[in-house]
Amino acid sequence: MNKSLPVVERKYLFPFVLITSLFALWGFANDITNPMVAAFRTVMEISNAKAALVQFAFYGGYATMAIPAALFIQRFSYKKGILMGLGLYAIGALMFYPAARFEMFGFFLLSLYILTFGLAFLETTSNPFILSMGRKETATRRLNLAQAFNPMGSLLGMFVASTYILNSLQSSAKDSTGNLIFNTLGASQKAVIRAHDLMIIRNPYVLLGIVVCVMFVVIALAKIPVTNPEHQIHIRKTTKRLLKNKLYREGVIAQLFYVAAQIMCWTFIIQYADHLGISYSAAERYNMVAMGVFLSSRFISTFLMKYVNSRKLLTVFALGGIVTSAGAIFIQGMGGLYSLIATSAFMSLMFPTIYGIALEKVDPNDTPLGASGLVMAIVGGALLPPLQGAIIDLGQVAGLPAVNFSFILPLFCFIIVALYGWRCQRFSLSSGNA
């Protein structure tokens, strides 16, 4: 690669900046939503399992809309795909206003489901759009630059959740013995607090919806190259070829379990800390530390890939995730919490590494649908968190606090990822059917 070539050519600079800002927008949505499981559990007086339907709705939207988004972009253009994504994103976020007004948990779930229709469009569109903005020789560097803004949005989402939501919820206040005061109140007092807390939850999403509407107008009016995906999608033929490809087929499975592990570790860290007597807002700060560990480890793992095969590194990091998950299960007290935080270090390289390995031997004509399949694998974040919530509701399992024992699910997920990394080392890379 000629390093003297500009990563972003002058003629693409403005559209590049606009599209790159979207990476932060969906990072914000992802990480302001994770703590909502704990928030809804208290304010709506529901079980952990039911509260975890927040994640089912959120990540279920990805699974529903990933392939339709790819087909929409194929027929129209990247720009129209982004506008569709922003429109759905704004509608879902603004629906938090009537959801809070009617105090219906199901309404909130529907809002999140529609919001993530938009995120599926944005994620399916923005990555290849960024790649198309310039020379192929600089495409990878250009995408890495754009992706650097996603964690910035994630950290901002965590900060808002911790500072302006969890810290302001009256329903999560505890007495001197560590019990929720909200549970001891009468129906009229609870109604007042519930209305207050749902407004606190509502406001950041409504403001976010307004910001997204502004972005919609800016991008609609901006002169952005109207380009289409390079290859046509033929669903039946492409699906058959993808299913015959072991690297891809098993990569989708590994990705599903990885995303499930990530969402469980970052969602239920609050319940884990709460069991130790730590407030929700303080617990979210531990989540921010975990994100910091995640980001730092991503830079370290990227450096290590210069010297260590990505398949071996994936296997080693998955084994590390198994060890730290076991620590979260069997070490009670702050040691277990620190072990849970350390898990983020080993998760850092998994999503992009699995993504890259899975598509490595996929025919270029099959890549758009193949990429959509990997986006659909995000549904793992919808499937397992409710099960973990149900385990936490048990109180005690096998002589351990149920919240500790529940992390057996992420441990199992890391075993699947480790097996994929190990098997990838054995697959022949000389064939597309490896």
URCOR-V818443 format. One record per backbone hydrogen bond with DSSP energy under -1.0 kcal/mol. CO is the residue of the C=O (numbers start at 1). NH is the residue of the N-H. If there is no record, write none. Layout:
co:CO nh:NH
co:CO nh:NH
This chain:
co:2 nh:5
co:9 nh:12
co:10 nh:13
co:12 nh:16
co:13 nh:17
co:14 nh:18
co:15 nh:19
co:16 nh:20
co:17 nh:21
co:19 nh:22
co:20 nh:23
co:21 nh:25
co:22 nh:26
co:23 nh:27
co:24 nh:28
co:25 nh:29
co:26 nh:30
co:27 nh:31
co:28 nh:32
co:29 nh:33
co:30 nh:34
co:33 nh:36
co:34 nh:37
co:35 nh:39
co:36 nh:40
co:37 nh:41
co:38 nh:42
co:39 nh:43
co:40 nh:44
co:41 nh:46
co:47 nh:51
co:48 nh:52
co:50 nh:53
co:51 nh:54
co:52 nh:55
co:52 nh:56
co:53 nh:57
co:54 nh:58
co:55 nh:59
co:56 nh:60
co:57 nh:61
co:59 nh:63
co:60 nh:64
co:61 nh:65
co:62 nh:66
co:65 nh:69
co:66 nh:70
co:67 nh:71
co:68 nh:72
co:69 nh:73
co:70 nh:74
co:71 nh:75
co:72 nh:76
co:77 nh:81
co:78 nh:82
co:79 nh:83
co:80 nh:84
co:81 nh:85
co:82 nh:86
co:83 nh:87
co:84 nh:88
co:85 nh:89
co:86 nh:90
co:87 nh:91
co:88 nh:92
co:89 nh:93
co:90 nh:94
co:91 nh:95
co:93 nh:96
co:94 nh:97
co:95 nh:99
co:96 nh:100
co:97 nh:101
co:98 nh:102
co:99 nh:104
co:104 nh:108
co:105 nh:109
co:106 nh:110
co:107 nh:111
co:108 nh:112
co:109 nh:113
co:110 nh:114
co:111 nh:115
co:112 nh:116
co:114 nh:118
co:115 nh:119
co:116 nh:120
co:117 nh:121
co:118 nh:122
co:119 nh:123
co:120 nh:124
co:121 nh:125
co:122 nh:126
co:125 nh:129
co:126 nh:130
co:127 nh:131
co:128 nh:132
co:130 nh:133
co:132 nh:134
co:136 nh:139
co:138 nh:142
co:139 nh:143
co:140 nh:144
co:141 nh:145
co:142 nh:146
co:143 nh:147
co:144 nh:148
co:146 nh:149
co:147 nh:150
co:149 nh:153
co:150 nh:154
co:151 nh:155
co:152 nh:156
co:153 nh:157
co:154 nh:158
co:155 nh:159
co:156 nh:160
co:157 nh:161
co:158 nh:162
co:159 nh:163
co:160 nh:164
co:161 nh:166
co:165 nh:168
co:170 nh:173
co:173 nh:181
co:175 nh:178
co:179 nh:175
co:181 nh:184
co:182 nh:185
co:186 nh:190
co:187 nh:191
co:188 nh:192
co:189 nh:193
co:190 nh:194
co:191 nh:195
co:192 nh:196
co:193 nh:197
co:194 nh:198
co:195 nh:199
co:196 nh:200
co:197 nh:201
co:198 nh:202
co:199 nh:203
co:202 nh:206
co:203 nh:207
co:204 nh:208
co:205 nh:209
co:206 nh:210
co:207 nh:211
co:208 nh:212
co:209 nh:213
co:210 nh:214
co:211 nh:215
co:212 nh:216
co:213 nh:217
co:214 nh:218
co:215 nh:219
co:216 nh:220
co:217 nh:221
co:218 nh:222
co:222 nh:224
co:225 nh:227
co:227 nh:78
co:234 nh:238
co:235 nh:239
co:236 nh:240
co:237 nh:241
co:238 nh:242
co:239 nh:243
co:240 nh:244
co:242 nh:245
co:245 nh:249
co:246 nh:250
co:248 nh:252
co:249 nh:253
co:250 nh:254
co:251 nh:255
co:252 nh:256
co:253 nh:257
co:254 nh:258
co:255 nh:259
co:256 nh:260
co:257 nh:261
co:258 nh:262
co:259 nh:263
co:260 nh:264
co:261 nh:265
co:262 nh:266
co:263 nh:267
co:264 nh:268
co:268 nh:272
co:269 nh:273
co:270 nh:274
co:271 nh:275
co:273 nh:278
co:274 nh:277
co:279 nh:283
co:280 nh:284
co:282 nh:286
co:283 nh:287
co:284 nh:288
co:285 nh:289
co:286 nh:290
co:287 nh:291
co:288 nh:292
co:289 nh:293
co:290 nh:294
co:291 nh:295
co:292 nh:296
co:293 nh:297
co:294 nh:298
co:295 nh:299
co:296 nh:300
co:297 nh:301
co:298 nh:302
co:299 nh:303
co:300 nh:304
co:301 nh:305
co:303 nh:306
co:304 nh:307
co:304 nh:308
co:309 nh:313
co:310 nh:314
co:311 nh:315
co:312 nh:316
co:313 nh:317
co:314 nh:318
co:315 nh:319
co:316 nh:320
co:317 nh:321
co:318 nh:322
co:319 nh:323
co:320 nh:324
co:321 nh:325
co:322 nh:326
co:323 nh:327
co:324 nh:328
co:325 nh:329
co:326 nh:330
co:327 nh:331
co:333 nh:337
co:334 nh:338
co:335 nh:339
co:336 nh:340
co:337 nh:341
co:338 nh:342
co:341 nh:344
co:342 nh:345
co:343 nh:347
co:347 nh:350
co:349 nh:353
co:350 nh:354
co:351 nh:355
co:352 nh:356
co:353 nh:357
co:354 nh:358
co:355 nh:359
co:359 nh:362
co:363 nh:366
co:366 nh:370
co:367 nh:371
co:368 nh:372
co:369 nh:373
co:370 nh:374
co:371 nh:375
co:372 nh:376
co:373 nh:377
co:375 nh:378
co:376 nh:379
co:377 nh:380
co:378 nh:381
co:379 nh:382
co:379 nh:383
co:380 nh:384
co:384 nh:388
co:385 nh:389
co:386 nh:390
co:387 nh:391
co:388 nh:392
co:389 nh:393
co:391 nh:394
co:392 nh:395
co:394 nh:396
co:395 nh:402
co:397 nh:400
co:400 nh:397
co:401 nh:405
co:402 nh:406
co:404 nh:407
co:405 nh:408
co:406 nh:409
co:407 nh:411
co:408 nh:412
co:409 nh:413
co:410 nh:414
co:411 nh:415
co:412 nh:416
co:413 nh:417
co:414 nh:418
co:415 nh:419
co:416 nh:420
co:417 nh:421
co:418 nh:422
co:419 nh:423
co:420 nh:424
co:421 nh:425
co:423 nh:426
co:423 nh:427
co:431 nh:434
